[in-house]
Amino acid sequence: QVQLVESGGGLVQPGGSLRLSCAFSGSIFGIYAMGWYRQAPGKQRELVATIAAVRGSTNYADSVRGRFTISRDNAKNTVYLQMNSLKPEDTAVYYCNADWKGNVFWGQGTQVTVSS
């Protein structure tokens, strides 16, 4: 069974940076497309960024493009989300996602709060 464990969340001031990590276990990491999603209070969960299993092509929500970078280290079974120029509207619980042929797994989430 795939397990995903996020880390790296916290409180940061506007304009600051954070790097989230998601450790993958329980299967072959390299075959899974990975993604980061977020859910703010009172809102639906939304896609932040994805990275493909093969070639590592990436996709970003318009709201984060140019500020966030998703990457993966297949040797460490880990996916990252580097978040720069953070804004208060980035405040949310961030979830890691793994997807292989419709088999989808979620982490427990990590809180990111952007506030002065």
C-alpha positions, 0 to 999 in steps of 0.5 A: 500500500502506497504511503505518502508523508508530507513535511515542511509546512509552517508559518511564513511571512508574505514574500517568504519561501518554504519547501515542502517534501513528500516521502513515498513508500510502498510501491515503485515511485518512478511509475507514479505521476505526483502532484501537490494540491491544497485546500483552504478553509471553506474552499474545495481542494485544488490542484497546485502542480503535477509532475509526470512519471516519465520525463518529469514534465510539469504542470502548474495552476495559474495562481502559482506559475512562476512562484512554485516549482515541483520536482522529484528525486526518484533515488530518494522516492521524494517529491518537492514543492519549492514555494517562493514569493508566498502570498496570504492567499497561499494559506492552505493545507497542502496535500501530496498525491500519487497517481498510477493508472487511476490508482490514487493515493493521498498524504495527510497534508501539511499546513502552510500559513502565510501571515505577517 
